[in-house]
Amino acid sequence: MNRPPEPAKRGVSLATREALWAFAFLAIPLAFFLFIRIWPAFQALWLSLFDWHADPSKRPFVGLEHYEQMLNDRLLLKALQNTLAYTLLGVPLQLLLGLGIALLLNAVTRFRDVFRAIYFAPYVTPAAAIAWVFSWMLSPNFGIVNEILSVFGIPPQPFLTKPSQALATVTMIVVWQNLGFQVVLFLAGLQNIPRDYYEAARIDGASNWQLFRHITFPLLNPVMVFSAVIGTIGFLQLFTQVVNLNFTDQGGPLGSTLTLALYIYQVAFARFELGYAAAITVLLFVIILSITLVQLRLLSRRVEY
């Protein structure tokens, strides 16, 4: 005897309940992100339209005056040039060294974790501590680096006190500190590439360069995009190392290491022009957003191998 079909149970289906739980868990980090990231950005935009006063009701509205002021600010132009120079020098160097070391680590099977830990250690070390150690090591008077150079007959180098050397020196220190993070990213990307691709290509007689050119490099594209974007944002926001490497002349010598982030800090808390500092913050936000979107557009591509 056939039983009559059971009526459909009323209520929320399992798929709907899972979706609701997913939205509930996503809402928590989304609210945190909006409160920590987005809300301050709008606050900076609003504050940039006023002259600063501790009492919000007494802040005079100046409109776009602060943005017009930026056009004639030579120190801001210097900070912008330096920040772009840091990014153009540091990001490609960081990617090349990170990829190269990751390829070498991927080729060895023994002590790989030891090497990875050694390279990653500077990344988890406080940037201020690293800056202070390097400021001592690179001192032209008693730094160990100049002591080593003197053994080879090279005169002491003013790494951090000469404008022509200071920016490159700071860039190298930042690249060295962030190198471990890049190595870990590239190594993870390399280990996720299926070995079958390499074996099939070797059977067809592909050389090591052809394996890298047609398999490794294309399949590492997502890692490269992520590394390039993260590295670019990091250099555009460079602050701690510059402040601590030359504590008595922050941004010096002669403004050769001044960055946009450091200039915002000086305008806000040394000159107490918080409205103008907010306008520069908006400029930095627009630069970071624009460069990130361009990078994603140029670097994100369909993988063909």
N, C-alpha and C positions, 0 to 999 in steps of 0.2 A: 504494500500500500504506500503510494507516494505521499510524503508529507507536503503540506502547502508551504510555499517559500516564506521564510521569516521576514517580517518587515524590517526595513533598514533602520538601524539605530540612529536616533536623533543625537545631535550634539556635534562637537568639533571633531573633525577627522584627525587621524594620527599625523598626517602630513602638515595639516594646519597648525596643530599643537607644536610640532617641531619648528615650524617657521616662526611661530610666536615666541618660543623660547630663544631661537636664534636672534630675533630682533631685540629681545629683552637684553641678552648678553652683549649684543653689539651697541646698544644704546648707552651702556655705561662708559666704555672707552670713547665713544663719540662725544658724549657730554664733556668728558675730561678734555678731549682734544679741542672742542669748541671753546671751552673756558680758558684753557692754557695757551692756545695758539691763535685762534681766530679773534676772540674778544680783545686781547691786547693789541692786535693789528688795527682793529677799528678804533680802539682808544687812541692809538698813536696818530691815526689819520685825523681824528677829531681834535686832538691836542695840537696838531701842527697848524691849525687854523687860528690859534690864540697865542697871545703873549702870556708867559707863565706868571701866575700868582698863586700863592698857597690857598687863597680863598677862591673856589671855582666861580663864585658870583662876581668876582672882581677881575676876571681875566678878560682883557680887551680883545675883541674879535679883529683879526688882521687879515683874514681871507688867505690869499695866496702869496702874501708878502714874504713869508719864509722861503717859499720855493723860488721867488725872484732873487732873494738874497743868495741862494746857492749858486746862481749864475756868476756872481762876482767873488765867490769865495775861493781864493787860490789854494788855501790849505785843504779844502774839500777836494779840489781837483787833484792835488798831490796824493791825498789818501785814496781817491778813486783809481788813479793810475797805479799806485802801489798794489792795491787789492787785486786789480786785474793782472798785474805782473806776477804776483804770488800764484794766482790761479793758473795762468798760462804756463808757468814754469813747473809748478808743483804737481798738478793733476796728471799730465802725461808722464812725468818722471815716476810718479807713484804707481801708475798703472803698468808701465814697462818693467820696473823693478819687481813689483808684486807678481806679475805674470811670469817673469823669468825665474824668480826663486821658487814659485809654485811648480813650474815645470821640472826644475831640478829635484825638488822634494818628491814629486810624483814619480820620479824615475828610481828612487831608492826605496828600499823596504825596511832597512834597519835604521833605528834612531830617528825615524821620521817625526814621531811625536815630540822627541826631545828638541829637535830643530824648530818645530812649529811653536813649542812653548817659549823657546828663546826669542824667536822673532816677535811673538805676541806680547811678551812681557812689557816692552816700552809702551804699548797701546793702553794697558791698564794702569800704568804709572801716572800719577797726577802730572798734568802738563806744567804746572808751576815748579814742581820739584825738578823735572827734567830741564826746564829753562835755567834754573839757578845752577844746576850742575854744569851745564854747557857754558854758562857765563863765566864760571871759574875755569873750566878747561880751556876756553878760547881766549883767556886774558892775555894781552900782549906782554905783560910783565912777569907773571908767574904761572901761566897756563901750561898744562902738560902737553897740549898740542904744539905750541911753539917750542917747547923744550925738545920734542921729538924732531921738529923741523930743523932746529939748530944743529942736531947731530949730522944732518945731511948738508949743512952749510947754507940753509935757507934762512934769511933774516926773519925776525918776528913779524907776524901778519896781524894787522888791526881788523880782525874778522868782523867785530861788532862795532867798531868805532870809526870806520871809514865808510862814507856813503856808497862808494862803488862796490863794496863787499858785503855790507850789512844785510841787504835784502836777500841776496843769494844764500848767505849763511843761515838766516832765519828759515828760508825755504827748505834747505837741506835738513835742518833739525826737525821741522814739521814732517817732512817726507819720511825721515828715519823713524819718527815716533809712530806714524800711521801705517808703516809698511807691514807690520804684522797682521793688521786687519785685512789689508788687501791680499796678503798671502793666504790667509785662511779662506777668504771668499773664493779666490781662484782655485785653490786646492780642492775645495768642496765641489766646484764646478767641474774640474777635471775628473774627479772620481765618480761623478754621475754620468759621464759619457760611456755608453755601452762598449765593452771590449770587442763585441762582434764587428763593429764598424771597422776597427783597426785591423782585425784579423782578415776580414774580407778584402780590405784595400791592400794588405801585404801580399795576399795570394795573387792579386792583380799586378803586383810588382811596384806598388807605390813606394816612393822614398820617404825618409823621415820628414823632409820639408813639405812634401805633398800631403802627408798625413796631417801635419799641423795646419797647412794652408786650407785644405778642403774638409777637414773633420773637426780638429780641435778648435781652431779659431772661430768658425761659424757657430759651433755649439756653445761656445763661451760667450756669445753675444749678450744674453740676458745678464750674466755676471758683469760684463764690461759696462753695460748701461747703468746698472746699479752702482758699481764702483765709481764710474765717472760722475754720476749725479751726486752721490754722497761726498766724494772728494771735492767737487766744485763748491758745494754748499759749505763744507768745512773751511775751505780756504777763503771764501767770501765772508765768513764770519770770524776770521782769525783774530784772536784777541789775547788770550792768556800768555802765549809764548812771547809775543811782542812786548807785552807789559813787563814781564819778568826777566827777559834776557838783558834789557838795559834799563834797570829800575830807576836810575838817576836821570835818564833822558828818554822817557817812554816815547816811542815813535821816532827816535833819533837814530843816528846823528843827522841833523838838518832835515828831519822829516823823511828820511830815506826808507824807514820801515813802518811809517804810519799807515794804519789800515782804517777802513770806514768804521768798523766796530769800535776801535780805540778812539777815533775822532768823535764819534757819537758820545762816548763816555766822557771825554774831555769837555765837550760843549755842554753836556747836561750837568756834570758834577764839579767842574772846575770853573766854568763861566756861568753856570746856573741859567742857561738859556734853554729850558726844557722844551719850549715850543719849537725852536729851531732844531733841537736834537730830534724831536719827534718827526719833523719834516725829512731829516736825513735818514731816519729809520724807515720811513715810507719809501724813500728812494732805494735803500738797500733791499727792502722787500720786493720792490718791482724788478730790480736787477736779478735777484735770485730766482724769482718766478719766471722771468723771461728766459734766462739762460737755461734753466731746468727744462722748460717746455721745448726750447730749441734743441737741446741735447736729446730729449726723448724722441723728438721728431726725426733727428738725423741718425741717431744710433739704433733706434728700434727698427728692425727690418726682418723680413721673412728669411728664415734659415734655410739655405740650400746647400746640400753637400752631396 
